[in-house]
């Protein structure tokens, strides 16, 4: 997969914030025409205490559920831990993993925030702009305020930051904690939630994330033992 990757990644928090601010106006919270998703790729990263990072990208067929292709990239995370800038710890290895894929998925699902971010530009937005592929952020935690959605699968509640709707709390299993869905790029929020539900059959997390999480953790253990 060819990716519009920057020549040099930000090395300081100030540079990272400036890049987020510069790229944010390019995000589009609208669907491709028509919004047809046959394949979806999950992206997830695992870290070791020494800074080693393993990022996995796993493409699934959304009809059969079979894994179409997967890739793992390794690296060393050098960007400092700064809330709101965690994307820059993961982006180099994320781009490397995506570039290893020979197939191009119709949809990308990041274990991260999209527009539900203090500067409205989480990892999912960055990945969406880099790839030009519809991208969703699906996070286990939330930036912003929300009321608890109803108890049944498919129940939702808006997530607000500064009075603006930036995402949605989505119940993916009955009586289980919600996930927090937000637009990354080239998809609207209703479609994003529908696709996340389609990918969560029997588990809280989308199957794309589950498989990417398993693969990156397995790769990290192999690389650090």
C-alpha positions as CSV (number, residue, x, y, z in Angstrom):
1,X,0.0,0.0,0.0
2,X,1.4,3.4,-1.0
3,X,1.1,6.0,1.8
4,X,1.6,9.8,1.7
5,X,4.1,9.7,4.5
6,X,6.0,12.7,5.7
7,X,9.8,12.7,5.2
8,X,10.5,13.5,8.9
9,X,8.1,12.8,11.8
10,X,7.8,15.5,14.5
11,X,10.3,15.1,17.3
12,X,8.8,17.6,19.8
13,X,5.4,18.2,21.2
14,X,5.3,21.7,19.7
15,X,6.0,20.2,16.2
16,X,3.3,17.5,16.7
17,X,0.7,20.0,17.7
18,X,1.5,22.3,14.8
19,X,1.1,19.3,12.4
20,X,-2.2,18.3,13.9
21,X,-3.4,21.9,13.5
22,X,-2.2,22.1,9.9
23,X,-3.8,18.8,8.9
24,X,-7.1,19.0,10.8
25,X,-9.0,21.1,8.1
26,X,-8.4,18.3,5.6
27,X,-10.5,15.8,7.5
28,X,-13.8,14.9,5.9
29,X,-16.6,13.5,8.0
30,X,-18.5,12.2,4.9
31,X,-18.9,8.9,3.2
32,X,-17.4,7.8,-0.1
33,X,-20.0,7.4,-2.8
34,X,-21.4,4.8,-2.4
35,X,-20.1,3.6,1.1
36,X,-19.4,0.0,0.3
37,X,-17.0,-1.9,2.5
38,X,-16.1,-5.5,1.6
39,X,-12.9,-5.6,3.6
40,X,-11.8,-3.8,6.7
41,X,-8.3,-3.6,8.4
42,X,-7.6,-3.4,12.1
43,X,-4.5,-1.5,13.3
44,X,-3.1,-1.9,16.8
45,X,0.2,-1.5,18.6
46,X,1.9,-3.1,21.6
47,X,4.8,-1.6,23.6
48,X,7.6,-3.0,25.7
49,X,9.1,-1.1,28.6
50,X,12.3,-0.6,26.6
51,X,10.5,1.4,23.9
52,X,10.1,-1.5,21.4
53,X,6.9,-1.3,19.6
54,X,5.1,-3.8,17.3
55,X,2.2,-2.7,15.2
56,X,-0.1,-5.1,13.4
57,X,-2.4,-4.5,10.5
58,X,-5.0,-7.3,9.7
59,X,-7.4,-7.2,6.8
60,X,-10.7,-9.1,7.2
61,X,-13.3,-10.0,4.6
62,X,-16.4,-8.5,6.1
63,X,-18.7,-11.1,4.5
64,X,-16.9,-14.3,5.5
65,X,-14.9,-13.0,8.5
66,X,-11.7,-14.6,7.1
67,X,-8.3,-13.0,7.4
68,X,-7.3,-11.7,4.0
69,X,-3.8,-10.5,4.8
70,X,-1.7,-9.4,7.8
71,X,1.5,-7.6,8.5
72,X,3.6,-6.6,11.5
73,X,6.2,-3.8,11.7
74,X,8.7,-3.3,14.6
75,X,10.3,-0.1,15.7
76,X,11.5,1.9,18.7
77,X,9.2,4.6,20.0
78,X,11.2,7.7,20.7
79,X,8.5,10.3,20.9
80,X,7.7,11.4,24.5
81,X,4.5,10.4,26.2
82,X,2.2,13.4,25.9
83,X,-1.6,13.2,26.4
84,X,-3.2,14.1,23.1
85,X,-0.1,13.3,21.1
86,X,0.0,9.5,21.5
87,X,-0.5,9.1,17.8
88,X,3.1,10.2,17.3
89,X,4.4,7.3,19.3
90,X,2.6,4.9,17.0
91,X,2.6,6.5,13.6
92,X,6.0,5.4,12.2
93,X,5.4,1.7,12.9
94,X,1.7,2.0,11.8
95,X,2.8,3.4,8.5
96,X,5.4,0.7,8.1
97,X,2.9,-2.0,8.8
98,X,0.4,-0.6,6.3
99,X,3.0,-0.2,3.6
100,X,3.7,-4.0,4.0
101,X,0.2,-4.9,2.9
102,X,-0.3,-5.8,-0.7
103,X,-4.1,-5.5,-0.6
104,X,-5.9,-2.2,-0.1
105,X,-8.7,-2.5,2.4
106,X,-12.0,-0.6,2.0
107,X,-12.0,0.5,5.6
108,X,-9.5,1.1,8.4
109,X,-10.4,0.7,12.1
110,X,-7.9,2.1,14.5
111,X,-7.7,1.3,18.2
112,X,-7.6,5.1,18.9
113,X,-9.5,8.3,18.7
114,X,-10.5,10.2,15.6
115,X,-12.3,13.5,15.9
116,X,-13.0,12.8,19.6
117,X,-9.8,14.4,20.5
118,X,-8.9,17.8,22.2
119,X,-7.6,19.2,18.9
120,X,-10.1,17.1,16.8
121,X,-7.2,15.1,15.3
122,X,-6.5,11.8,16.8
123,X,-4.5,8.9,15.3
124,X,-7.5,7.7,13.2
125,X,-7.7,11.1,11.5
126,X,-3.9,11.1,10.7
127,X,-4.1,7.5,9.3
128,X,-7.1,8.4,7.2
129,X,-5.3,11.4,5.6
130,X,-2.1,9.4,5.1
131,X,-3.9,6.6,3.3
132,X,-6.9,8.2,1.7
133,X,-9.0,5.3,3.0
134,X,-12.2,5.7,5.1
135,X,-11.0,5.4,8.7
136,X,-12.8,5.0,12.0
137,X,-11.4,5.6,15.5
138,X,-12.7,3.0,18.1
139,X,-11.4,3.7,21.6
140,X,-11.9,2.1,25.0
141,X,-11.6,5.4,26.8
142,X,-13.1,8.8,26.0
143,X,-12.2,12.4,25.7
144,X,-15.3,14.5,26.5
145,X,-18.6,14.1,28.1
146,X,-21.4,11.6,27.5
147,X,-24.4,10.0,29.2
148,X,-24.4,6.2,29.5
149,X,-26.2,4.7,26.5
150,X,-29.0,2.2,26.9
151,X,-28.1,-1.3,28.0
152,X,-28.6,-3.1,24.7
153,X,-26.3,-3.8,21.8
154,X,-26.6,-0.9,19.4
155,X,-27.6,1.7,22.0
156,X,-25.7,5.0,21.6
157,X,-25.1,8.3,23.2
158,X,-23.3,11.4,21.8
159,X,-19.8,12.3,23.0
160,X,-19.4,16.0,23.4
161,X,-16.3,18.3,23.7
162,X,-16.9,22.0,24.3
163,X,-20.5,21.4,23.4
164,X,-19.7,19.9,20.0
165,X,-20.6,16.3,19.1
166,X,-17.3,14.6,18.3
167,X,-18.2,10.9,18.6
168,X,-20.6,8.4,20.0
169,X,-20.6,5.9,22.9
170,X,-21.7,2.7,21.3
171,X,-22.9,-0.4,23.2
172,X,-21.6,-3.4,21.2
173,X,-22.8,-6.1,23.6
174,X,-25.7,-6.1,26.0
175,X,-24.8,-4.8,29.5
176,X,-21.1,-4.4,28.6
177,X,-19.2,-1.1,28.7
178,X,-19.5,0.9,25.5
179,X,-16.8,1.7,23.0
180,X,-16.2,5.2,21.8
181,X,-16.5,5.7,18.0
182,X,-15.4,8.7,16.1
183,X,-14.8,9.7,12.5
184,X,-11.2,9.4,11.3
185,X,-11.7,10.4,7.7
186,X,-14.0,9.9,4.7
187,X,-16.9,8.4,6.7
188,X,-19.8,9.9,8.7
189,X,-20.6,9.0,12.3
190,X,-23.7,7.0,11.6
191,X,-21.9,4.8,9.0
192,X,-18.9,4.4,11.3
193,X,-21.1,3.1,14.1
194,X,-22.9,0.7,11.8
195,X,-19.6,-0.7,10.5
196,X,-18.3,-1.1,14.1
197,X,-21.5,-3.0,15.0
198,X,-21.0,-5.2,11.9
199,X,-17.5,-6.1,13.1
200,X,-18.5,-6.9,16.7
201,X,-20.2,-10.2,16.6
202,X,-20.1,-11.7,20.0
203,X,-17.3,-9.6,21.5
204,X,-17.0,-6.0,22.8
205,X,-14.2,-5.1,20.4
206,X,-14.4,-5.2,16.6
207,X,-12.9,-8.4,15.2
208,X,-10.4,-6.3,13.3
209,X,-9.0,-4.9,16.6
210,X,-9.1,-8.2,18.3
211,X,-7.0,-9.9,15.6
212,X,-4.6,-7.0,15.3
213,X,-4.2,-6.8,19.1
214,X,-3.4,-10.6,19.3
215,X,-0.9,-10.4,16.4
216,X,1.0,-7.3,17.7
217,X,1.2,-8.7,21.3
218,X,2.4,-12.0,19.9
219,X,5.0,-10.3,17.8
220,X,6.2,-8.1,20.6
221,X,6.7,-11.1,22.9
222,X,8.8,-12.8,20.2
223,X,10.9,-9.7,19.7
224,X,11.7,-9.1,23.3
225,X,12.3,-12.6,24.7
